[in-house]
Amino acid sequence: MSDDLKFKPATLVKIVSGSLLQWDMSANFLLYDKFTIGASYRWSAAFSALVGFQAKNNLFIGFGYDYQTTDIEDYSDGSYEVMLRFKIFNIPDRVVSSRFF
């Protein structure tokens, strides 16, 4: 979208024998190569949201929330997730213009 705002949409359709069709859709935004905010929807199952911060080149910290829209919502207020991503091996990027962030 711009140098300071990047958009990453994604979708996944999963078909498994004996199970219902699953369709996930998500949209993430990266602001100033530091802040991430996003949302996703699993068809007839859940809504999710996440926020994150690139603290250092090798450390990402994030928080997510999932809200179930199925019958389990009567017994759950959703789930919370804390994310820590460490980049252990510093392999130089081989692609100058990446399609994904």
Order of alpha helices (4+ residues) and beta strands (2+ residues): beta-beta-beta-beta-beta-beta
